[in-house]
Amino acid sequence: MKLLVTGSSGLIGSEVCIHFSALGWEIHGVDNNQRAVFFGPQGDTRWNQDRLQRDLPGFVHHEFDIRDRDGVLKLLAEVKPDAIVHTAAQPSHDRAAAIPFDDFDTNAVGTLNLLEATRQACPTSPFVHMSTNKVYGDRPNTIALKELETRWDYDDPAYADGITEEFPIDQSKHSLFGASKVAADVMVQEYGRYFEMPTCCLRGGCLTGPNHSGVELHGFLSFLVKCNLEGREYKIFGYKGKQVRDNIHSHDVARFIEEFIKAPRVAEVYNIGGGRHNSCSILEAFKIAEKFSGREQQFAYQEGNRIGDHICYISNLDKMRAHYPGWDITVSLEETIRQIVEAWQKR
């Protein structure tokens, strides 16, 4: 069985490569280290590419840009993968405003290139797309909230278990990144429905883990831990540092992707995150990082929040668990942060 993974040197892409290689799949990774272009040297992922090429038997690296339409068509026709996992993206809603063409061409057009190439070369192969909770724009901020000592939380019992896939995605401020990901998300659904292809969109909360090249504009927990270990000042943008995210370890993301590929469905959408039990505010994350690093977190507070930022976002996992009862969260928030601390110490 052959798996094609775009963004294979990134956090989720590399985890998927490792997971499926252990299952005996032949792995084709597509990556051109564009993260270093978007974020500078601190976003460089070559170390991860080298790790995959060193550790995974038969791993094939394709130095390739998904914006190259003809190249994508040729690659899919040549490899004819049994499944496609699309994680490549421009991932920062802050960065997108400075590079709108690069953002849209990568996120929206690159996804279209892959979808059409899949339709032509291997239309029955499951296509898994890493979308984002930013497709909901800032509408989650319209949910009634209550302020607690260290976090914001929902004050509406309808959202006690988080936000479901039925939550509206339009008529809100998304950031340009969110808008380009909406275009990709809807197109993945459309190829599924219109051409009856097995596709799904995974609308991620905070996807994290020890192999993240976290930077200020993307990679919340990874960058926070890096600042802690280096004694650098972490900057909080608004909401008193009480803004909440649910965090899911990359291993649990890869495990869900395996479940979907084993029993694919057409044009599905899932909110994939850590759920309430793996949620934390920035202030709460500081305390957990300090516990494992033994260092006090240095931080500064800036009153203005990031444009379109969520005050509180928790993924409702009920649909995922109902469709794939063999899957659930296996890595706790504390264990995830412990692994991130250990990985940065080694690197």
LINSUL-V399193 format. One record per run of one state. SS is the DSSP state (H for helix, E for strand, C for the rest). FROM is the first residue (numbers start at 1). LEN is the number of residues. Records with the same first field share a line. If there is no record, write none. Layout:
BEGIN
SS=FROM-LEN ; FROM-LEN
END
This chain:
BEGIN
C=1-1 ; 7-4 ; 23-3 ; 32-2 ; 40-1 ; 44-2 ; 56-4 ; 64-5 ; 80-3 ; 87-6 ; 97-3 ; 123-3 ; 137-2 ; 143-2 ; 148-4 ; 155-2 ; 160-3 ; 164-11 ; 196-3 ; 205-1 ; 209-6 ; 216-2 ; 219-1 ; 231-2 ; 238-1 ; 242-2 ; 263-5 ; 273-3 ; 294-4 ; 303-9 ; 314-1 ; 316-2 ; 324-9 ; 347-1
E=2-5 ; 26-6 ; 60-4 ; 83-4 ; 126-7 ; 145-3 ; 152-3 ; 163-1 ; 199-6 ; 206-3 ; 215-1 ; 218-1 ; 233-5 ; 244-6 ; 268-5 ; 279-3 ; 298-5 ; 312-2 ; 315-1
H=11-12 ; 34-6 ; 41-3 ; 46-10 ; 69-11 ; 93-4 ; 100-23 ; 133-4 ; 139-4 ; 157-3 ; 175-21 ; 220-11 ; 239-3 ; 250-13 ; 276-3 ; 282-12 ; 318-6 ; 333-14
END
